[in-house]
Amino acid sequence: MNVAAYVAQMTNEAILLTILISAPSIVASLVIGLAVALFSAVTQIQEQTLSFAPKMVFVYVAMAVSGSWIGGLMIRFATKCLSEFANMPLG
């Protein structure tokens, strides 16, 4: 494998990894945001801080729950990058 193909492959995998890593917090924020918006619309409470605190808590919980999975993904990606780079020919 030449260097250009290696860089292109690792860039594609890095972008996919970024999407996978950010997915739990984005999904948690989306779900709680929709729930709070629905609650606000039903009860006609228009408090701006009402949506911030639950989002912060649920994003924290999502990151705490998925942290080991995210860490494993990052470690496997770093190991793959470094091991393939070390085995690459110098020409």
C-alpha positions in Angstrom: 0.0 0.0 0.0 1.4 3.4 -0.9 1.3 6.4 1.3 -1.5 8.3 -0.5 -3.8 5.3 -0.4 -3.0 4.8 3.3 -3.7 8.4 4.1 -7.0 8.3 2.1 -8.1 5.1 3.9 -7.2 6.4 7.4 -8.9 9.7 6.7 -12.1 7.9 5.7 -12.0 5.8 8.8 -11.3 8.8 11.0 -14.3 10.6 9.6 -16.5 7.5 10.2 -15.0 7.1 13.7 -15.8 10.8 14.5 -19.4 10.2 13.5 -19.7 7.1 15.6 -18.0 8.7 18.6 -20.3 11.8 18.5 -23.5 9.8 17.9 -24.4 8.9 21.5 -24.3 12.4 22.7 -26.0 13.9 19.7 -28.8 11.3 19.8 -29.3 11.9 23.6 -29.4 15.6 23.1 -31.9 15.3 20.2 -34.2 13.0 22.1 -34.3 15.1 25.3 -34.6 18.3 23.2 -37.6 17.0 21.5 -39.1 15.7 24.7 -38.6 19.0 26.5 -39.9 21.0 23.5 -43.0 18.8 23.5 -43.4 19.3 27.3 -43.0 23.1 26.9 -45.6 23.2 24.1 -48.1 21.1 26.1 -47.7 23.0 29.4 -47.0 26.4 27.7 -43.9 27.0 29.9 -41.5 29.1 28.0 -38.5 29.0 30.2 -35.1 29.0 28.3 -33.2 27.2 31.0 -35.7 24.3 31.0 -34.1 22.6 28.0 -30.4 23.2 29.0 -30.2 21.3 32.3 -31.9 18.0 31.1 -29.8 18.1 27.9 -26.6 18.5 29.9 -27.5 15.7 32.3 -28.6 13.2 29.5 -25.5 14.0 27.4 -23.3 13.3 30.4 -25.2 10.0 31.1 -24.9 9.0 27.5 -21.1 9.7 27.5 -20.7 7.8 30.8 -22.6 4.8 29.5 -20.9 4.7 26.1 -17.5 5.8 27.3 -15.9 2.3 27.3 -17.2 1.6 23.8 -15.9 4.9 22.6 -12.5 4.3 24.2 -12.3 0.9 22.6 -13.0 2.3 19.2 -10.4 5.0 19.6 -7.8 2.5 20.9 -8.4 0.1 18.0 -8.2 3.0 15.5 -4.9 4.3 16.9 -3.4 0.8 17.1 -4.4 0.2 13.4 -3.0 3.5 12.3 0.3 3.1 14.1 0.8 -0.6 13.2 0.0 -0.1 9.5 2.2 3.0 9.4 5.1 1.1 11.0 4.8 -1.7 8.4 4.7 0.7 5.4 7.6 0.6 3.0 9.7 3.7 2.8 9.7 4.1 -1.0 
